[in-house]
Structures are given as structure tokens and as C-alpha cells.
Amino acid sequence: MESLRTSLLEIIQASGGEISVDYRDLASGRMLQVSPDVRLHAASTMKVPVMIQLFKDRDEGRLSLEDSLEVTTTFSSIVDGSPYTLSVESDSDPTLYSLEGQKVTYAHLIELMITYSSNLATNILIQEVGAERVTALMRQLGADSIQILRGVEDGPAFRAGLSNTTTARDLGLIMEVLGKGEIGSEETSGEMLEILGRQHWRTKIPALLPSGTRVSHKTGRITGISHDSGVVFPEKAPPYVVTILTRGFDDGEVADAVAAEISREIFDFHVAQSRD
């Protein structure tokens, strides 16, 4: 593990950015962390806790994923209730905007929120489940630092310093519980891992892994921030969790390349140790 730590620190130092790493072997419990408790803007990784809350509500009979919600683009700020509107230009998924006023199922909204990181789907869903409930559920799972305060693009909240934040440790723990099938039933955890496995943005954790390697993960990016966290299923080794959070890169593609390099370093270590 110390050789892996040394390799990761060399990559991080050479990158010039601020990077947190959390690696967890789901079979052995082996763990390695680098700056795991640095609090960072969560970006779109906050969408995973929202999904978990929705599936918990489904399992408890509060909702059906086939129920529908109306598509709206206007939401209320958590600061003062003032309205703000999402625009297609600032969203990674444009498809929902043409459906404004129509109803779309929870299942479809969750799919867009995770696989294409739709901000509009996220806000519609978090408006229904409540940010406070999402954070409370994360506390129940043992993630004692992550904060889900609001939806996306809430300008007044951002200016007031109220943003969703996380640490590598908390995201790693959440993915560990998912990977072990311990959120709800094993079947429920499996459903969420399948959705995460359809992630469209694959320039970080999966980018340098062997072709066909299954990765269930969620990315996040805003200016100066680029994250990825998920469960990796190597073909010839037990699954493991890896979380890579970055800050301070002017070029997002450079941040992604560094994350991909760290991911491959961990993959090679994990597979080699599993053979031993």
C-alpha cells in the first residue's frame, strides 16, 4: 500500500492541482486515502445521494418510479424563495427542455440525472424529495460530512456561500455501501449500480482501464472542479471503490487525464494484489 501511496503522491505533485483520493477494496477491506477529508464543491456527484433517496422512498412505498412529475424550468431559491430558471445552454442534457409542461416518470428523470447529468432532472427530483431528507439519509449511511443543500444553478444561494459539498471519504463510503448491496435490498443497490454503469461521461475513472471493464460511477464538473466516484468491477479481481476529487485545474481535460492516470495506477495495484 505504501508503494501505491508513493506513486499517487508523485502523480498528484506533478499535476500541480489539489487532489483527494479514496480507494476501498470491497473484498478485503483494504483502504488507501490521500487528503480524504478536504471539503470540496460536490458538483454533480451530489446527484447520487438524490438517487439513493428516491430508491429508498420507492422501497418504502412513498412513490413508484413509474409515477410522473411535470417538467418545469423555474425553481425557488433556498435563500429567499426568489425564482430562478434553468436554461438549456447551461445543461449537459437538452432533452427535457422541449417537454416543459408535460409529465415524465421518475425513472426517466433519474436516468437523465445520472447518465447525462441533467441539471433540470435533478432540480425537479430534489424539489420532490427535499435536500434536508437527502442529507439526513447520508448521515444514516455513515457519511457524516457530505451536505446536500439545494438544486443546481441557484444563484442567490451560490452568492451566499450555500453550495453542495462533499469529501472523498464520504463519497467513497456511499459507493462502498452501494457496491456491497447494502442500500435497501441487494436488488435495489444493483438497480442503482446498473444506472451508474450507463454513465455517459467516461473520461476519468474508466478512461485508461482495460476495454470492457465495468464501472458504475458518477462524474461532476464545474469551473476549477472535476470529480469522479464509483465502483470498478475488474474481470479477474474483486470489485473496488475509487473516488478522485480535483480542484485547481484551469483545464478540465488536464484534470480528467490526471484522474484517469490515478485510476489506472489503482487498478493495476488492485489486480496485482488480488492475484497475490
C-alpha positions in Angstrom: 0.0 0.0 0.0 2.9 2.4 0.7 4.2 1.9 -2.8 0.8 2.8 -4.2 0.6 5.8 -1.9 4.1 6.9 -3.2 3.0 6.5 -6.8 -0.2 8.5 -6.3 1.6 11.3 -4.4 4.1 11.6 -7.3 1.2 11.9 -9.8 -0.6 14.5 -7.6 2.5 16.6 -7.0 3.4 16.6 -10.7 -0.1 17.7 -11.7 0.0 21.0 -9.8 -3.6 20.6 -8.7 -5.3 19.7 -5.4 -6.5 16.1 -5.4 -8.2 13.8 -2.9 -8.3 10.0 -3.4 -10.2 7.3 -1.6 -9.6 3.6 -2.6 -11.5 0.7 -1.0 -11.2 -3.0 -1.7 -14.7 -4.4 -1.2 -13.4 -7.9 -0.6 -10.5 -7.4 1.8 -11.5 -4.1 3.4 -8.1 -2.7 2.4 -8.2 1.1 2.1 -5.9 3.9 1.0 -6.7 7.6 1.2 -5.0 10.8 0.2 -6.4 14.0 1.7 -9.8 12.3 2.2 -11.4 15.0 4.4 -10.8 18.1 2.2 -14.2 19.6 1.7 -14.9 20.5 -1.9 -17.9 21.7 -4.0 -19.7 18.4 -4.8 -20.7 19.4 -8.4 -22.8 16.7 -9.9 -21.6 13.9 -7.6 -24.5 15.2 -5.3 -26.9 13.5 -7.7 -26.0 10.1 -6.4 -27.4 10.8 -2.9 -30.6 12.1 -4.5 -31.0 8.9 -6.5 -30.5 6.9 -3.3 -33.2 8.8 -1.5 -35.6 8.2 -4.4 -35.0 4.4 -4.4 -35.4 4.3 -0.6 -38.7 6.2 -1.0 -39.7 3.7 -3.7 -38.9 0.7 -1.5 -40.9 2.2 1.4 -44.0 2.7 -0.8 -43.8 6.5 -0.9 -43.6 6.6 -4.7 -43.4 4.5 -7.8 -40.7 5.1 -10.3 -43.5 4.9 -12.9 -45.2 7.9 -11.3 -44.8 11.1 -13.2 -43.7 14.7 -12.5 -44.4 17.8 -14.5 -41.4 19.3 -16.2 -40.8 22.9 -15.1 -37.7 25.0 -15.6 -38.4 27.5 -12.8 -37.5 26.9 -9.2 -37.3 28.8 -5.9 -34.0 29.8 -4.3 -33.3 28.3 -0.8 -32.2 31.8 0.3 -35.2 33.9 -0.2 -37.7 31.9 -2.3 -37.0 34.1 -5.4 -37.5 32.3 -8.7 -34.6 31.2 -10.9 -34.8 29.5 -14.3 -32.6 26.8 -15.8 -31.6 27.2 -19.4 -30.7 24.6 -22.0 -27.4 26.3 -22.7 -26.1 25.6 -19.2 -27.2 22.0 -19.1 -25.4 18.8 -20.3 -28.7 17.3 -21.4 -31.1 19.3 -23.6 -33.9 16.8 -24.0 -36.1 17.7 -21.1 -36.5 21.4 -22.0 -38.7 20.6 -25.0 -41.0 18.7 -22.7 -41.8 21.7 -20.4 -45.4 21.4 -19.1 -45.5 17.7 -19.8 -45.2 14.8 -17.4 -42.1 12.5 -17.2 -41.6 9.4 -15.0 -39.3 9.3 -12.0 -37.5 6.5 -13.7 -36.7 8.6 -16.8 -35.7 11.6 -14.7 -33.3 9.5 -12.6 -31.8 8.1 -15.7 -31.1 11.5 -17.2 -29.9 12.9 -13.8 -27.2 10.2 -13.5 -26.3 9.1 -17.0 -26.3 12.5 -18.7 -26.0 14.6 -15.5 -29.2 16.6 -16.4 -29.5 19.6 -14.1 -33.1 20.0 -14.9 -34.0 16.5 -14.0 -32.0 16.9 -10.8 -33.9 20.0 -9.7 -37.3 18.5 -10.5 -36.4 15.5 -8.4 -34.8 17.3 -5.4 -37.8 19.6 -5.3 -39.9 16.5 -4.6 -37.7 14.6 -2.1 -36.2 17.6 -0.2 -32.5 18.3 0.2 -32.7 18.0 4.0 -34.0 14.5 3.7 -31.2 13.5 1.4 -28.5 14.8 3.8 -30.2 13.1 6.7 -30.2 9.8 4.8 -26.5 10.2 4.1 -25.9 10.6 7.8 -27.8 7.3 8.4 -25.4 5.6 6.0 -22.4 6.9 7.9 -21.4 9.8 5.6 -21.0 12.5 8.2 -19.7 15.3 6.1 -21.5 15.5 2.8 -24.0 18.3 2.5 -26.9 18.4 0.1 -28.4 21.9 0.4 -30.1 22.7 -2.9 -30.6 22.1 -6.5 -28.4 23.3 -9.3 -27.9 26.9 -10.6 -29.4 28.6 -7.5 -27.6 31.9 -8.0 -28.7 33.6 -4.7 -27.6 30.5 -2.7 -24.3 30.3 -4.5 -23.6 34.0 -3.8 -24.5 33.4 -0.2 -21.9 30.6 0.0 -24.6 27.9 0.2 -23.4 25.1 -2.1 -23.5 21.3 -2.0 -20.2 20.0 -0.6 -18.5 16.6 -0.1 -15.3 14.8 0.8 -13.6 11.9 -0.9 -14.2 9.9 2.3 -17.9 10.4 2.2 -18.3 9.6 -1.5 -16.1 6.5 -1.0 -18.3 5.4 1.8 -21.5 5.9 -0.1 -20.2 3.9 -3.1 -18.9 1.2 -0.8 -22.3 0.7 0.7 -23.8 0.6 -2.8 -21.1 -1.8 -4.0 -21.8 -4.2 -1.1 -25.5 -4.2 -1.9 -26.4 -2.7 1.5 -28.6 0.2 0.4 -32.1 -1.3 0.7 -32.1 -4.8 -0.7 -29.2 -6.2 -2.7 -31.6 -5.9 -5.7 -32.2 -2.2 -5.0 -28.4 -1.5 -4.8 -28.0 -3.5 -8.0 -30.6 -1.3 -9.8 -28.7 1.8 -8.9 -25.3 0.3 -9.9 -26.8 -0.5 -13.3 -27.9 3.1 -13.8 -24.4 4.3 -12.7 -23.0 1.9 -15.2 -24.7 3.7 -18.0 -22.7 6.9 -17.2 -22.1 8.8 -20.5 -19.1 10.7 -19.3 -16.1 8.3 -19.2 -13.0 10.5 -19.4 -11.8 9.9 -15.8 -12.0 6.6 -13.9 -12.8 4.3 -16.8 -10.7 6.1 -19.5 -7.5 4.1 -19.2 -8.9 0.8 -17.8 -8.9 -2.3 -20.0 -11.6 -2.3 -22.6 -14.9 -3.7 -21.3 -14.2 -3.1 -17.6 -17.5 -2.5 -15.9 -17.5 0.8 -14.0 -20.6 2.2 -12.1 -19.7 5.8 -11.4 -20.8 9.4 -11.3 -18.8 12.4 -12.5 -19.0 16.1 -11.7 -17.5 19.2 -13.2 -17.8 22.9 -12.7 -15.1 25.6 -13.2 -12.0 24.5 -11.4 -13.6 21.3 -10.1 -13.6 17.8 -11.7 -14.7 14.7 -9.8 -15.4 11.0 -10.3 -16.5 8.3 -7.9 -17.7 4.8 -8.4 -17.3 1.0 -8.2 -14.9 -0.8 -10.5 -15.6 -4.4 -11.4 -12.3 -5.9 -12.8 -12.7 -9.0 -14.9 -10.3 -11.1 -12.8 -10.4 -9.4 -9.4 -13.0 -8.4 -6.7 -14.7 -5.1 -7.1 -13.3 -2.0 -5.5 -14.4 1.7 -5.0 -12.4 4.6 -6.2 -13.1 8.3 -5.6 -11.0 11.0 -7.2 -11.8 14.7 -6.5 -9.8 17.5 -8.0 -9.6 21.3 -7.6 -7.4 24.0 -9.1 -7.0 22.8 -12.7 -7.6 25.6 -15.3 -8.2 23.0 -18.0 -10.8 20.3 -17.3 -9.3 17.9 -19.8 -6.0 18.0 -17.9 -7.8 17.3 -14.6 -9.6 14.3 -16.3 -6.3 13.0 -17.7 -4.7 13.1 -14.2 -7.7 11.3 -12.7 -7.5 8.7 -15.4 -3.8 8.1 -14.6 -4.6 7.8 -10.9 -7.4 5.4 -11.7 -5.2 3.1 -13.8 -2.5 3.1 -11.1 -5.0 1.9 -8.5 -6.5 -0.6 -11.0 -3.1 -2.2 -11.7 -2.3 -2.3 -7.9 -5.6 -3.8 -7.1 -5.5 -6.6 -9.7 -1.9 -7.4 -8.8 -2.7 -7.7 -5.1 -5.7 -9.8 -5.8 -3.5 -12.3 -7.6 -1.1 -12.5 -4.7 
